[in-house]
Amino acid sequence: MTRPTKIDHGIETWINEHKGWERAGNGAIARTYDLGTFPAAVAFVVKLGMLAEKHDHHPDIDIRFKTVRVLWTTHDAGGLSLLDFALAEASDKLAG
């Protein structure tokens, strides 16, 4: 398996173009979603987990009642890779 390539440029532009996303520590991007109810938050996490498993790329996830914080980074690359941005966009689609 090829090691993912770390992305160092264009991160701020991407964040500015994707509402709700922010830089997080350790070279990651994060977003908190308000899903409205606890069952909706859990359902979102299940869908996100299936997506992550399909791509063998797993985010940090924190559920707090009706909110879910998702953090994407590529540990193997030591920061962000193209896959992080693609899965962040997919996360937005899953959240609706």
N, C-alpha and C positions, 0 to 999 in steps of 0.2 A: 504494500500500500504506500502510495506517495504521500510524503509529509505536506500538509497544507501550507500555502504561502501567506505570510503575514502581510497585511495591508497597512501602510502607514500614511497614505495620501487620500484625500477625498472624504475622510470620515466626517469632518464638520459639515461639509456640503450635504452629505447623505442625511445627517441628523437634522439639518435645517429643512430638508425636503420631506421628512417623515415625522409628522406631529407626534409628540409624546415620548419620543426616544431621546436618551441622554447618554453621555459618556459616564461610565461607571469605573470603579477602580480596577486595576490590573488589566488595562487594555480591553475593556468590555463595553458593550452597549446594553442599556436596560430600559424597560418600560413597565409602568404599572397600569393594569387594566381594571376598570370598575365594571364588573359583570352584572351588577344589580342584586343578585341573590347568591347564597352559598351553593345551592345546587348548580346554578349556571357557572359559577367559578370552578367547581369540581369537574363539570362536563368539559369546560375549556381546557383544563389541565390534562384530562384524559385524551382529548383530540391532539393537543400539543405533544403529549408523550408518544402517541402513535406516529406523528409526523417525525419527531426526533429519532425514534427507533428506525424508521424507514431510511433515514439518511445517516444513521449511526453517528449522530451529532447531538449531544444532549445539553440543554440549558440548565442553569440553576433556576429553580422555581420556588416561590414563596407564596403560600395562600394565607390570606388574612380575611376571614369571613367572606365578603363578596369581592375582594380585590385580589389580584394575582400579579406578582412582580416576576418578570422574566428577564433573565440576564444571559446574553449570548457572548461567547468568546471561544477561541480555539486554543486550548492549552498546548497542543503540539506545536503550534506556530508561535506561541508566546504573545498572543494578542488577537486581533481580528483578522478573519479571512473572508473571502467572498461568500462562503457558505453561511457565515453569521448574518450577513446582510440579507441574503436570500431567505433564510429561515426567519429573520425578524419580520420581513415583509409577509411571509406566510403566516406568522403569528397574528399580524394585524387582520388578515383575511379570516382566520379562524375566529377571532374575537368579534368580527362583524362590524 
